[in-house]
Amino acid sequence: MKKALLFWGEKYLFSPGSVERLLSLLLYPLSLLYCFVVWVKYKRVVAVDYGLPIISVGNLIVGGSGKTPLTVALARRYSRPAIVLRGYGRSSKGMYLVSNGSRTLCDVSVAGDEAMLYAALVPQAIVIVCEQRSQGIEKAKSLGAELLFLDDGYSKHEIKKLDLLIVSRQKNSFCLPAGPFRERLWQGKEAVQIEEGRDFTRRVEISNPKETMVLVTGISKPQRLDSYLDVRVIEKFYFPDHHPFKEEELKEILSKTRAQSLLVTRKDAVKMEAFSLALSYLELALEVDEKIHQSVQEYVRISSQNPRN
């Protein structure tokens, strides 16, 4: 029931039919109220300078839009970056140091799937999960980070930072609860707007492919993977975003489909690699326009010239 409700919610927000559009119109007054409250909160804050170059990679909608792979592509260029994120889907609360830039210090249940992915793909990065981003920033600073990437940090207006904002075109342009937008790009708010196809492109390959594979994934809007699949994928199983996979449920899928392997994203794989299962991987990488890298480098240069002690 919960799974069905979550997938209906994604349809309502991103691919609405006539029934979903009607519901959206009925909820529009609540959407206006929500947007007003968020705008008031934005206008009341004063950004704090933490004395460290901070780059936020965010978007305006709920769900995925490429924030994680974009952060990976940007952070890989630096020798001592830090990545701070909330850690959705983890069983823990509070602040945890997931990686100190040399080794991973906790497991996926404590860190969450995205933090573990950062630790694996950017091994030189300090990775911290914390609901209070300010605590994570101070911790990264104490560990000697040269700059910090804030995952999904656009709404953290109280933090002085460079905002990289992934633009996502949607059929439904309303704010929550009538649509998928958590916030607007407010007038006077500076942000580098980034668009797929213009500022970055995705490159996807399948590693360790088998003759027959079954797609198993727990990411937001899983249908976006369809264009990267081929005829060797004989069936698809979608789970809610950040789903905590169990070995038995995956073995049951393999048994039911008679597939030779599970085809998974790297985000899914960090929750499966402890199991004794055959895995094939959808390897996703972004090719980022050099001007985006230059925007980050220039911000880091200027921030470093004017440090706050």
C-alpha positions as a Markdown table, in Angstrom:
| # | Residue | x | y | z |
|---|---|---|---|---|
| 1 | Met | 0.0 | 0.0 | 0.0 |
| 2 | Lys | 2.8 | 2.4 | 1.0 |
| 3 | Lys | 4.7 | 1.6 | -2.2 |
| 4 | Ala | 1.7 | 2.1 | -4.4 |
| 5 | Leu | 0.9 | 5.5 | -2.7 |
| 6 | Leu | 4.5 | 6.7 | -3.2 |
| 7 | Phe | 4.4 | 5.9 | -6.9 |
| 8 | Trp | 1.0 | 7.5 | -7.3 |
| 9 | Gly | 2.5 | 10.6 | -5.7 |
| 10 | Glu | 5.3 | 10.7 | -8.3 |
| 11 | Lys | 2.7 | 10.4 | -11.0 |
| 12 | Tyr | 0.6 | 13.2 | -9.5 |
| 13 | Leu | 3.6 | 15.5 | -9.2 |
| 14 | Phe | 5.5 | 14.8 | -12.5 |
| 15 | Ser | 3.2 | 13.0 | -15.0 |
| 16 | Pro | -0.4 | 14.1 | -14.0 |
| 17 | Gly | -3.4 | 12.8 | -15.8 |
| 18 | Ser | -6.8 | 14.4 | -15.7 |
| 19 | Val | -7.6 | 13.2 | -12.2 |
| 20 | Glu | -4.3 | 14.4 | -10.8 |
| 21 | Arg | -4.6 | 17.8 | -12.6 |
| 22 | Leu | -8.0 | 18.3 | -11.0 |
| 23 | Leu | -6.6 | 17.5 | -7.5 |
| 24 | Ser | -3.7 | 19.8 | -8.2 |
| 25 | Leu | -6.1 | 22.7 | -9.0 |
| 26 | Leu | -8.1 | 22.0 | -5.8 |
| 27 | Leu | -4.9 | 22.2 | -3.8 |
| 28 | Tyr | -3.6 | 25.3 | -5.5 |
| 29 | Pro | -4.7 | 27.7 | -2.6 |
| 30 | Leu | -2.6 | 25.7 | -0.2 |
| 31 | Ser | 0.3 | 25.9 | -2.7 |
| 32 | Leu | 0.1 | 29.7 | -2.6 |
| 33 | Leu | 0.1 | 29.7 | 1.2 |
| 34 | Tyr | 3.0 | 27.3 | 1.3 |
| 35 | Cys | 5.0 | 29.4 | -1.2 |
| 36 | Phe | 4.3 | 32.6 | 0.8 |
| 37 | Val | 5.6 | 31.0 | 4.1 |
| 38 | Val | 8.8 | 29.8 | 2.3 |
| 39 | Trp | 9.3 | 33.3 | 0.8 |
| 40 | Val | 8.9 | 34.9 | 4.3 |
| 41 | Lys | 11.5 | 32.5 | 5.7 |
| 42 | Tyr | 13.9 | 33.4 | 2.9 |
| 43 | Lys | 13.5 | 37.1 | 3.4 |
| 44 | Arg | 14.1 | 36.9 | 7.1 |
| 45 | Val | 17.5 | 35.1 | 7.1 |
| 46 | Val | 20.9 | 36.6 | 6.9 |
| 47 | Ala | 23.6 | 34.4 | 5.3 |
| 48 | Val | 26.5 | 33.4 | 7.6 |
| 49 | Asp | 30.0 | 33.3 | 6.2 |
| 50 | Tyr | 31.8 | 30.1 | 7.6 |
| 51 | Gly | 35.2 | 31.1 | 6.3 |
| 52 | Leu | 35.2 | 28.2 | 3.8 |
| 53 | Pro | 34.2 | 28.2 | 0.1 |
| 54 | Ile | 30.9 | 26.5 | 0.0 |
| 55 | Ile | 29.2 | 25.3 | -3.2 |
| 56 | Ser | 25.6 | 24.2 | -3.1 |
| 57 | Val | 24.3 | 21.8 | -5.8 |
| 58 | Gly | 20.5 | 21.8 | -5.6 |
| 59 | Asn | 17.2 | 22.0 | -7.4 |
| 60 | Leu | 13.8 | 23.4 | -6.9 |
| 61 | Ile | 11.7 | 20.2 | -7.1 |
| 62 | Val | 11.2 | 17.2 | -4.9 |
| 63 | Gly | 13.1 | 14.1 | -6.1 |
| 64 | Gly | 16.1 | 13.5 | -8.2 |
| 65 | Ser | 17.5 | 15.7 | -11.0 |
| 66 | Gly | 21.2 | 14.8 | -11.1 |
| 67 | Lys | 22.5 | 16.5 | -8.0 |
| 68 | Thr | 24.6 | 13.5 | -6.8 |
| 69 | Pro | 26.5 | 12.8 | -10.1 |
| 70 | Leu | 27.0 | 16.6 | -10.7 |
| 71 | Thr | 28.5 | 16.9 | -7.2 |
| 72 | Val | 30.7 | 13.9 | -7.8 |
| 73 | Ala | 32.0 | 15.4 | -11.1 |
| 74 | Leu | 32.8 | 18.7 | -9.5 |
| 75 | Ala | 34.3 | 17.4 | -6.3 |
| 76 | Arg | 36.7 | 15.0 | -8.1 |
| 77 | Arg | 38.8 | 18.0 | -9.3 |
| 78 | Tyr | 39.9 | 18.9 | -5.8 |
| 79 | Ser | 42.4 | 17.2 | -3.5 |
| 80 | Arg | 40.7 | 17.9 | -0.2 |
| 81 | Pro | 37.0 | 18.5 | -0.7 |
| 82 | Ala | 34.2 | 18.0 | 1.8 |
| 83 | Ile | 30.7 | 16.9 | 1.0 |
| 84 | Val | 27.9 | 17.6 | 3.6 |
| 85 | Leu | 24.4 | 16.2 | 3.1 |
| 86 | Arg | 21.4 | 15.3 | 5.2 |
| 87 | Gly | 21.6 | 11.6 | 4.6 |
| 88 | Tyr | 18.1 | 10.6 | 3.5 |
| 89 | Gly | 17.1 | 7.0 | 4.2 |
| 90 | Arg | 19.6 | 6.4 | 6.9 |
| 91 | Ser | 18.6 | 4.7 | 10.2 |
| 92 | Ser | 20.7 | 7.1 | 12.3 |
| 93 | Lys | 20.2 | 10.6 | 13.6 |
| 94 | Gly | 22.6 | 13.4 | 14.2 |
| 95 | Met | 26.1 | 14.0 | 12.7 |
| 96 | Tyr | 28.3 | 11.2 | 11.4 |
| 97 | Leu | 31.7 | 11.3 | 9.7 |
| 98 | Val | 31.2 | 8.9 | 6.9 |
| 99 | Ser | 34.6 | 9.3 | 5.4 |
| 100 | Asn | 37.7 | 11.2 | 6.6 |
| 101 | Gly | 39.1 | 11.4 | 3.1 |
| 102 | Ser | 41.2 | 8.2 | 3.5 |
| 103 | Arg | 38.7 | 5.5 | 4.5 |
| 104 | Thr | 35.0 | 4.9 | 5.1 |
| 105 | Leu | 34.1 | 4.9 | 8.8 |
| 106 | Cys | 30.5 | 3.6 | 8.9 |
| 107 | Asp | 28.1 | 1.4 | 7.0 |
| 108 | Val | 25.2 | 2.3 | 4.7 |
| 109 | Ser | 22.5 | 2.0 | 7.4 |
| 110 | Val | 24.2 | 4.7 | 9.4 |
| 111 | Ala | 25.4 | 6.9 | 6.4 |
| 112 | Gly | 22.6 | 6.5 | 3.9 |
| 113 | Asp | 23.0 | 5.4 | 0.3 |
| 114 | Glu | 24.0 | 8.8 | -1.2 |
| 115 | Ala | 26.8 | 9.4 | 1.4 |
| 116 | Met | 28.2 | 5.9 | 0.8 |
| 117 | Leu | 28.2 | 6.6 | -2.9 |
| 118 | Tyr | 30.1 | 9.9 | -2.4 |
| 119 | Ala | 32.7 | 8.0 | -0.2 |
| 120 | Ala | 33.2 | 5.4 | -2.9 |
| 121 | Leu | 33.3 | 7.8 | -6.0 |
| 122 | Val | 35.2 | 10.7 | -4.4 |
| 123 | Pro | 37.6 | 8.8 | -2.1 |
| 124 | Gln | 39.6 | 11.9 | -1.2 |
| 125 | Ala | 36.5 | 13.7 | 0.1 |
| 126 | Ile | 35.5 | 14.2 | 3.7 |
| 127 | Val | 31.9 | 13.1 | 3.7 |
| 128 | Ile | 29.6 | 14.1 | 6.6 |
| 129 | Val | 25.8 | 13.5 | 7.1 |
| 130 | Cys | 24.0 | 15.8 | 9.4 |
| 131 | Glu | 20.5 | 17.3 | 9.6 |
| 132 | Gln | 22.0 | 20.6 | 10.8 |
| 133 | Arg | 24.2 | 21.6 | 7.9 |
| 134 | Ser | 26.0 | 24.2 | 10.0 |
| 135 | Gln | 27.4 | 21.5 | 12.3 |
| 136 | Gly | 28.6 | 19.5 | 9.3 |
| 137 | Ile | 30.3 | 22.6 | 7.9 |
| 138 | Glu | 32.2 | 23.3 | 11.1 |
| 139 | Lys | 33.3 | 19.6 | 11.4 |
| 140 | Ala | 34.6 | 19.6 | 7.8 |
| 141 | Lys | 36.4 | 22.9 | 8.4 |
| 142 | Ser | 38.1 | 21.4 | 11.5 |
| 143 | Leu | 39.3 | 18.5 | 9.5 |
| 144 | Gly | 41.0 | 20.7 | 7.0 |
| 145 | Ala | 38.7 | 20.8 | 4.0 |
| 146 | Glu | 39.8 | 23.2 | 1.3 |
| 147 | Leu | 36.2 | 23.7 | 0.0 |
| 148 | Leu | 32.8 | 22.2 | 0.7 |
| 149 | Phe | 30.0 | 20.9 | -1.4 |
| 150 | Leu | 26.5 | 21.1 | 0.0 |
| 151 | Asp | 24.3 | 18.4 | -1.4 |
| 152 | Asp | 20.7 | 19.7 | -2.0 |
| 153 | Gly | 21.5 | 23.0 | -0.3 |
| 154 | Tyr | 19.6 | 25.7 | -2.3 |
| 155 | Ser | 17.1 | 26.2 | 0.5 |
| 156 | Lys | 19.8 | 26.8 | 3.1 |
| 157 | His | 19.7 | 30.6 | 2.6 |
| 158 | Glu | 21.3 | 31.1 | 6.0 |
| 159 | Ile | 24.6 | 29.8 | 4.6 |
| 160 | Lys | 26.9 | 32.0 | 2.4 |
| 161 | Lys | 27.6 | 29.9 | -0.7 |
| 162 | Leu | 27.6 | 29.7 | -4.4 |
| 163 | Asp | 24.3 | 28.2 | -5.6 |
| 164 | Leu | 24.4 | 25.8 | -8.6 |
| 165 | Leu | 20.8 | 25.2 | -9.4 |
| 166 | Ile | 19.7 | 22.4 | -11.7 |
| 167 | Val | 16.8 | 23.6 | -13.8 |
| 168 | Ser | 14.1 | 21.0 | -14.4 |
| 169 | Arg | 11.2 | 21.7 | -16.8 |
| 170 | Gln | 7.9 | 20.3 | -15.4 |
| 171 | Lys | 4.4 | 20.0 | -16.8 |
| 172 | Asn | 3.1 | 21.0 | -13.3 |
| 173 | Ser | 4.6 | 24.3 | -12.3 |
| 174 | Phe | 2.9 | 24.6 | -8.9 |
| 175 | Cys | 4.5 | 24.5 | -5.5 |
| 176 | Leu | 3.7 | 21.8 | -2.9 |
| 177 | Pro | 1.2 | 20.4 | -2.3 |
| 178 | Ala | -0.3 | 21.2 | -5.7 |
| 179 | Gly | 2.9 | 20.5 | -7.6 |
| 180 | Pro | 6.5 | 19.4 | -7.3 |
| 181 | Phe | 8.2 | 22.7 | -6.5 |
| 182 | Arg | 9.7 | 23.1 | -3.0 |
| 183 | Glu | 10.7 | 26.7 | -3.6 |
| 184 | Arg | 11.1 | 29.3 | -6.3 |
| 185 | Leu | 14.2 | 31.1 | -7.6 |
| 186 | Trp | 13.3 | 34.2 | -5.6 |
| 187 | Gln | 13.9 | 37.7 | -7.1 |
| 188 | Gly | 17.3 | 39.0 | -6.0 |
| 189 | Lys | 18.6 | 35.5 | -5.2 |
| 190 | Glu | 21.8 | 34.8 | -7.2 |
| 191 | Ala | 22.3 | 31.3 | -8.6 |
| 192 | Val | 24.1 | 29.7 | -11.5 |
| 193 | Gln | 21.3 | 27.9 | -13.4 |
| 194 | Ile | 22.4 | 24.6 | -14.9 |
| 195 | Glu | 20.4 | 22.6 | -17.5 |
| 196 | Glu | 20.9 | 19.1 | -18.8 |
| 197 | Gly | 21.8 | 19.0 | -22.5 |
| 198 | Arg | 23.3 | 22.5 | -22.3 |
| 199 | Asp | 25.6 | 22.5 | -19.3 |
| 200 | Phe | 26.0 | 18.8 | -18.7 |
| 201 | Thr | 25.3 | 15.5 | -20.5 |
| 202 | Arg | 24.8 | 12.0 | -19.0 |
| 203 | Arg | 26.9 | 9.1 | -20.2 |
| 204 | Val | 25.7 | 5.6 | -19.2 |
| 205 | Glu | 27.4 | 2.2 | -19.7 |
| 206 | Ile | 26.6 | -1.2 | -18.3 |
| 207 | Ser | 29.5 | -2.9 | -16.6 |
| 208 | Asn | 29.6 | -6.6 | -15.9 |
| 209 | Pro | 26.7 | -7.2 | -18.3 |
| 210 | Lys | 24.9 | -10.6 | -18.6 |
| 211 | Glu | 22.8 | -12.2 | -21.3 |
| 212 | Thr | 19.7 | -11.7 | -19.2 |
| 213 | Met | 19.4 | -9.0 | -16.5 |
| 214 | Val | 16.6 | -7.7 | -14.4 |
| 215 | Leu | 16.5 | -4.0 | -13.4 |
| 216 | Val | 16.1 | -3.4 | -9.7 |
| 217 | Thr | 16.2 | 0.1 | -8.4 |
| 218 | Gly | 15.2 | 2.4 | -5.6 |
| 219 | Ile | 15.7 | 5.9 | -7.0 |
| 220 | Ser | 13.3 | 8.8 | -7.5 |
| 221 | Lys | 11.4 | 8.7 | -10.8 |
| 222 | Pro | 12.9 | 5.3 | -11.9 |
| 223 | Gln | 11.4 | 5.5 | -15.4 |
| 224 | Arg | 14.2 | 8.0 | -16.3 |
| 225 | Leu | 16.5 | 4.9 | -16.6 |
| 226 | Asp | 14.4 | 3.4 | -19.4 |
| 227 | Ser | 16.3 | 5.1 | -22.2 |
| 228 | Tyr | 19.6 | 3.5 | -21.0 |
| 229 | Leu | 18.4 | -0.1 | -21.0 |
| 230 | Asp | 18.7 | -2.7 | -23.8 |
| 231 | Val | 17.0 | -5.9 | -24.8 |
| 232 | Arg | 19.0 | -7.9 | -22.2 |
| 233 | Val | 16.9 | -6.4 | -19.5 |
| 234 | Ile | 14.0 | -8.8 | -19.3 |
| 235 | Glu | 12.0 | -7.2 | -16.5 |
| 236 | Lys | 12.0 | -4.1 | -14.2 |
| 237 | Phe | 11.3 | -3.8 | -10.5 |
| 238 | Tyr | 10.9 | -0.3 | -9.0 |
| 239 | Phe | 11.1 | 0.4 | -5.3 |
| 240 | Pro | 10.7 | 3.7 | -3.4 |
| 241 | Asp | 13.6 | 6.1 | -3.2 |
| 242 | His | 16.2 | 5.0 | -0.7 |
| 243 | His | 14.6 | 1.6 | -0.2 |
| 244 | Pro | 16.6 | -0.6 | 2.2 |
| 245 | Phe | 17.0 | -3.7 | 0.1 |
| 246 | Lys | 17.0 | -7.1 | 1.8 |
| 247 | Glu | 18.9 | -10.1 | 0.4 |
| 248 | Glu | 15.9 | -12.4 | 0.4 |
| 249 | Glu | 13.7 | -10.1 | -1.7 |
| 250 | Leu | 16.5 | -9.8 | -4.3 |
| 251 | Lys | 17.0 | -13.6 | -4.4 |
| 252 | Glu | 13.3 | -14.0 | -4.9 |
| 253 | Ile | 13.4 | -11.6 | -7.9 |
| 254 | Leu | 16.3 | -13.5 | -9.5 |
| 255 | Ser | 14.5 | -16.8 | -8.9 |
| 256 | Lys | 11.2 | -15.5 | -10.3 |
| 257 | Thr | 12.7 | -14.0 | -13.4 |
| 258 | Arg | 15.5 | -16.5 | -14.0 |
| 259 | Ala | 17.8 | -13.6 | -14.8 |
| 260 | Gln | 21.5 | -14.0 | -14.6 |
| 261 | Ser | 22.1 | -10.8 | -12.7 |
| 262 | Leu | 20.5 | -7.8 | -11.1 |
| 263 | Leu | 21.1 | -4.6 | -13.1 |
| 264 | Val | 21.4 | -1.7 | -10.5 |
| 265 | Thr | 22.7 | 1.8 | -10.2 |
| 266 | Arg | 25.7 | 2.5 | -8.0 |
| 267 | Lys | 23.3 | 4.2 | -5.5 |
| 268 | Asp | 21.4 | 0.9 | -5.2 |
| 269 | Ala | 24.6 | -1.2 | -5.2 |
| 270 | Val | 26.0 | 0.3 | -2.0 |
| 271 | Lys | 23.1 | -1.5 | -0.3 |
| 272 | Met | 23.5 | -4.8 | -2.1 |
| 273 | Glu | 27.3 | -5.5 | -2.3 |
| 274 | Ala | 27.4 | -7.3 | 1.0 |
| 275 | Phe | 25.0 | -9.9 | -0.4 |
| 276 | Ser | 26.1 | -12.9 | -2.4 |
| 277 | Leu | 24.3 | -11.9 | -5.6 |
| 278 | Ala | 25.3 | -11.4 | -9.2 |
| 279 | Leu | 25.3 | -7.7 | -10.0 |
| 280 | Ser | 25.5 | -5.7 | -13.2 |
| 281 | Tyr | 25.9 | -1.9 | -13.0 |
| 282 | Leu | 24.5 | 1.1 | -14.7 |
| 283 | Glu | 27.5 | 3.3 | -14.7 |
| 284 | Leu | 26.4 | 6.9 | -14.8 |
| 285 | Ala | 28.8 | 9.8 | -15.3 |
| 286 | Leu | 28.3 | 13.4 | -16.2 |
| 287 | Glu | 30.3 | 15.4 | -18.7 |
| 288 | Val | 30.2 | 18.9 | -17.4 |
| 289 | Asp | 30.8 | 22.0 | -19.4 |
| 290 | Glu | 34.1 | 23.6 | -18.5 |
| 291 | Lys | 32.4 | 26.9 | -17.8 |
| 292 | Ile | 30.6 | 25.3 | -14.8 |
| 293 | His | 34.0 | 24.1 | -13.4 |
| 294 | Gln | 35.4 | 27.6 | -14.0 |
| 295 | Ser | 32.5 | 29.2 | -12.0 |
| 296 | Val | 33.3 | 27.0 | -9.0 |
| 297 | Gln | 37.1 | 27.6 | -9.3 |
| 298 | Glu | 36.5 | 31.4 | -9.5 |
| 299 | Tyr | 34.3 | 31.3 | -6.4 |
| 300 | Val | 36.9 | 29.3 | -4.5 |
| 301 | Arg | 39.7 | 31.7 | -5.6 |
| 302 | Ile | 37.8 | 34.8 | -4.5 |
| 303 | Ser | 36.6 | 33.2 | -1.2 |
| 304 | Ser | 40.2 | 32.0 | -0.4 |
| 305 | Gln | 41.5 | 35.6 | -0.9 |
| 306 | Asn | 39.0 | 36.9 | 1.6 |
| 307 | Pro | 38.9 | 34.2 | 4.4 |
| 308 | Arg | 37.0 | 34.8 | 7.6 |
| 309 | Asn | 39.1 | 33.7 | 10.6 |
